[in-house]
Amino acid sequence: MKYIFSLLASGILLMSGNARGQTATLNVNTLEAVSVQMSIEKTGVKVIKDSSVKDADEPTFAKVKNSDFRNGTITVKVLSKLLKDAPKTSRGFIGIAFRINPENNKFEAIYIRPTNGRAEDQLRRNHAIQYFSYPNYTYDRLRNESPGVYESYADMDLNEWITMKIVVKENQAKLFLNGNKQPSLIVSDLKHGPDASGGIGLWVDVGTEGYFKDLKIVKE
């Protein structure tokens, strides 16, 4: 049976395969801030990385409490802005962490770099989408060891809602953007293996003012 967990801008909807569920008001008690600043806005959940965390690809997310995910589908709408003091290397990093362990020190993640989607430089365009696996496989290691395998291009930009759908099954994850039927990225060797499971996180990195809404989690 499939189980659906839906986080809307105004609340949480829990549904099982028989489509019955409960709703609850969304507040700070439904999310755990992990090295981020978090607030509930009319447009969605606002998440900003804690400035004390200097490294990239770290556990910097608003973690959905009581979410336990192994296989299934994660769908969310994201919108990324650059902070006024964002470094020049900021790209609007925003995405989803999944299979997060209880200690928040092991997880998989797929994120986007919206500024790269329409850059004039082709190499930057090729880095519009990124997979990484914490703690051992950050973007720079994957890029150096397997160029082009864990990144890809898709059209996107800042200040616009982008629908991310991640389909996870065993060792594989596919990212679909904005309702496209074909995936924009396929990862066939999730680094924590097919049996890993855990929470879901609304992930951001340096320089990003990120917004999330309409998160839906369907567990297989």
N, C-alpha and C positions, 0 to 999 in steps of 0.2 A: 504494500500500500504506500502511496505517496503522501508525504506530510508537507504542508505549505506554511511557511512563516513569513508574514508580510509586514514590513515596517513602512507605514505611510508617513507623510509629512505631519499629519495630525495625530497619529497614534499607531498602535500595533494591532495587527489582526492575525490570530492564530487559527489555522484551519487544518483539518485532516482530510483524508481522501473522500469523505462523505460531504464535504463542503460546509459543514457546520463549524462555527468558531466563536471566539470571544474578541471583543475589542477593549483596549485600555488606552488611557491618555499617555502620550509619549512625554517622558520627562527624564531627568538625569538618572533616575533609578533604573531605567531600562537599558542604559548604556554605561560602559566603564571606560573612562578616559585613560589611555595608556600613553604617556609622554606626549599628550596633545592638550590643547585648550578646546573645549567643546561647548556649544550653546545651541539651544533650540530656537530656530527662526521660523517665520511664517513660510518661507520658501523651502525649508528643510533643515537638516542637521548641519551646522557649521563646524568645521574641524580645521584647526591650525596646529602645526607641529610645534612642540616645545622647543624654544630657541636654545635650550641647554644641550640638546642632542645635536651633535655636530656631524656625525657620520651619516652617509646615505644608506638607504635600504635597511632601516631599523624598525623595531616594533613601535610605530607611531600611528596609532589608530584609535578610533572609538569602537570598542568591542561590544558586540551585541550579547547581552547577558543570556545565559541558558541556551545559547545556540550550540548545537553539536552536529557538525556536518562532516560527512565522508564523501559520498557520491550524490550527484544531483545537479541542480541548476540554481545559480545565483544571478538575479537580475536587479539592476539598480540604475537610477539616473544620477549622473554626476555633473557638476558645473564647477569650473576652476577659474579663479582669478589670481593675479599676482599681487602680493602684498606691496605696499608702498616702499618698504625697505628691502624688497626681495633682491638677492644677489643677481648679477648679470647672467649667471649660469642657470637660473631658475627656469623651469619649463612648464610650470603648472601641474606638477606631479600629483596624480590622484588615481585611486583605484580601490581594489578589494584584496584584503588578506583573508585566507581561509585555511581550514585545518589547523587553527591556532591551538597549541597545547595550553594547559592550565597555567603554566608559568610564563607564558607569552615569550618563550625563547626558542620556539620552533614553529614555523608556519610557511605556507606557500603564498605567493602574491602575484597579481597581474595588475599593472597600472599603465596609464597613458601619459604622454607628454604633449598636451594640446598645442603648444607653440611650435612644435616640430612639424605638425600636420601640414602647414602651409608655408614652411620656410623655403627660401630660395635655394638653399644648399641641399642637394639631394641626399648627402650622407645624413644630415639631420633628419630629413624626412624618413629615412630608413629606421630611425630610432624613435618613432612616434609611439610604439607600443613595447612594453617590457615585461618579462617574467623574471622573478628572482625567488630564491628559496633561502630563508633565514635559518641559521646564521652563516652558513658556509658558502653560499652561492649568490653573492651580490652581483649587480649588473656588470661591474667592471671585470670581475673574474669570468663570468659567462661570456662577455664580449671578447675578452682576450683569448679564452680557450676554445670558444666555438663561435666565431664571428657570424652574425646574421641568423643564428639558429633560434635564439630566444628573444628576438626583436623583429618588428615588422612595421610597415607603413599603413596608415589609413588617414583619410581626410578628416580633420577636426580642427577646432580652434578654441581659444579662451572665451569665457563669458557666454557659453551656449550649453544647453543641456544635451548630454550625450548618454545614450542608453548602452550600458555594458551588460552583456549576458555571458556568464562563464559556465560552461557545461563540463562537469568533472566526472570521470569514471575511471576508477582504479588508478592507473599510472598516467592518465592523460587529462589535459585540460584544453578546452577550446574557447576562444574569445570571439563573440559576435558583437558587432557594433551597430547601433541604430536600426535594428530589425533586419539586417542583412542575412540572407540565407546561407551565405558562405562565411566561414570563420576568417577573421583577420589575423589570428595567431593560433597555432597548434603547438602545444607542448606535449611531447610523447613520453617524457621521462621525469615526472615529478620527483624531486630529489629526496623527499621523505618517504617515498614508496607508496604502493597501492593501499596499504592498510592504515595509513595515518588518518586521523580524524580530529576534529576540534572546532573551535569557535570561528565566527565571522567578524572581520574588522573593517571599518570605514577608514581607509588608509590615505595619508597624505605625506608629502616630504617638504623640504625646505622651500620657502618663498611662496607657498600655496595657501590661499584662502579657499578651502574646499567646501562644497555643498553637496549633500546627498538626500535623495528622496525616493520613495516608491521601491524600497528594497524588498524583494521577494525571494524566499529560499524554499526550494522544493527538494526534499530529500528522497532519494531512491531507496 
